[in-house]
Amino acid sequence: MKISTILDHIDSGHMALPEFQRGYVWNRDQVRGLFDSLYRRHPVGGLLVWATESKTAVHRGDGPLAAGVVKLLLDGQQRMTTLYGVVRGKPPKFFDGNAQTFTGLRFHLETEAFAFYQALKMQDDPLWVDLSELFQKGMAGLGDFVARLSQDPAHASKVGEYAGRLSKLLGIVDIELHAEEVTGADKSLEVVVDIFNRVNSGGTKLSKGDLALAKICAEWPEARDAMKAALKTWSANGYKFNLDWLLRSVNTVLTGEAKFSFLHDKSAEEVQDALKRATKAIDACLNFIGGCLGLDHDDVLFGRFAVPVMVRYLDTHPGALNAKERDKLLFWFAQAGMWGRFSGSTESYIDQDLAVLEGDGDVLERLLEQLRLWHGGLRVEAGHFAGWSLGARFYPVLYLLTRMGEARDWGTGLPLKSSLLGKMSRLEVHHIFPKAQLYKKGLKRSEVNALGNFCFLTKETNLTISDELPEAYFPKIEANHPGALASQWIPMDPALWKIENYRDFLAARRELLAGEANRRMADLLHGDTRWLDGAAPSPAPPADIVTSEDEEAALSALNDWIGEQGLPCGILSYEYADAATGEQRAVFDLAWPSGLQEELSQPAAVLLNEEQETLALASSAGFRCFTSVDSFKSYVIGEVLGETASG
């Protein structure tokens, strides 16, 4: 089937996208790659379509389907969406994504390179051809380009060669793509989804949540948009969730179960009602978590899979909670996050906790008892703060203590409570002992970036302190704001402020942090401290990821360089976690999980001296991996900025 015919079928409603398909996820690198392959007549793969009756077909988008048999794209959505977007100059009716990904694609008649529009680079060069303009004008457009170039003395001698290349571009729509069909009365939605997953085994499979949502959309086509609207609202307030996560809460409200299969026989009316109830309960949970625990943004929201359990509790206990009920629920949430309750078999643990919520009596007490028996003790010990980097599980606990307690800024003396400060964007992580000074003493990165060496300060205060040593700036802080140091759990023995006693400082501060954590947890229990009896197991010491001061300096310098190019800085020591389970899989040295141009370029990671297993994991997760600073810079200059190294 010719590409032009496929595009016509999309226009007429004879070809569409099944509801269970995810949205458009390609980036500009992939768009360029597709057109380069087509231009050079390299194979780009065929299509797999589901031939089914239009009256029973559930499809994406608002466009009507043609009568009779229609073809729903099972494999080839990204390619056909890209082709439609560039050739037609607009997204197809079923589009769900970022149209800028394929907007502005150009072709250079001399170098035969594809690139996206950049004014400084392209506006004065007539050899850059707007592909969408060319395809929409067809042969008339080719004639316009030829006529224009014929009048340009600099290019007139090569007009014939350029005309051939323009014809070759226009010929892309005449390329034949093999389309294989899945058809037959026995092809139910479950069977087709299974086929889809087998075909896409090398890519992102549909989750059980996708299948459940497809069934819901069969009766309630607006379901996906309604859920995305709720997700957008939470994202605007600092919390980023996905459809599977929201659907999990809808499921717990409606069925009291974690497994999505329990949603399959629910009516559209039941799901609509459950979404309203779940959204209301999630809002209440986030207000509690942000307002009472101070966990007011996504980066510190550990234990997010505890929220569907909380949602079920709130939905089955209508009306305002009293302070003890609210705080006991928050105690459970914080403890579940500390000990990684949902970092393994997420669905199984959610089901266990949902089962506890059923029945009479004090279900919160039973929930806490189950958590205590599962973990073996809920009291925090100093060793739990022995982790390092922003990816450590107790990093959110440090933030929680700062926001819940009496912690004060060292520059202003003002409290850092959530009710007085706002979002985390106004706070910065401060290294109490400067990194550069510690590296000079030969300490490892895991010691330099130990949680005990972190505190939170306003940006202005952080800049003011700069790289002074505590023995120099601590006395000034104490003189200006008495008690401000102790409010951030700083040992007040001046001998510990000396860099030669750094390890002793860490040990002393970890004791203070553990004591504060237990006090805050006891406050949430309103004096009923039996749940804190018994110590929790201490974690094993963390492995050192980046192995030297030189690597640390190289990564920091690279991040600074990225900022100088006008691009977003990456995340140092990025904690990569499984999206479905929340389980941490690896720590990447420096990463851009949304790409250097969000949604336009693929996720990227710089991995220095890493094991092959980490590289393979990052690659399989969709990250473009670089094992040296130079190779990453070449990528940024050549592909992201669209410049040559000499230019």
Buried (B, 14 or more C-beta within 10 A) or exposed (E): BEBBBBBEBBBEBBBBBBBBBBBBBBBBBBBBBBBBBBBEEEEBEBBBBBBBEBEEBBBBBEBEBBEEEBBBBBBBBBBBBBBBBBBBBBBBBBBBBBEEBBBBBBBBBEEEEBBBBBEEBBEEEBBBBBBBEBBBBEEEBBEEBBEEBBEEEEBEEBBEEBBEBBEBBBEBBEBEBEBEEBEEEEBEBEEBBEBBBEBBEEEEEBBBBBBBBBBBBBBBBEBBEBBBEBBEEBEEBBBEBBBBBBBBBBBBBBBBBBBBEBBEEBEBEBBBBBBBBBBBBBBBBBEBBBBBBBBBBBBBBBBBBBBBBBBBBBBBBEEEBEEBBBBBBBBBBBBBBBBBBBBEEBBEBBBBBBBBBEEEEEBBBBBBBBBBEEBEBBBBBBBBBBBBBBBBBBBBBBBBBBBBBBBBBBBBBEBBBBEEBEEBEEBBBBBBBBBEBBBEEEBBBBBBBBBBBBBBBBEEBBEEBEEBBBBEBBEEBBEEBEEBBBBBBBBEEEEBBBBEBBEBBBBBBBBBBBEBBBEBBBEBBEEBEEBBEEBBEEBEEBEEBBEBBEBBEBBBEBBEBBEEBEBBBBBBBBBBBEEBBBBBBBBBBBBBBBBBBEBBBBBBBBBBEBEEEBBEBBEEBBBBBBBEBEEBBBBBBEBBBBBEEEE
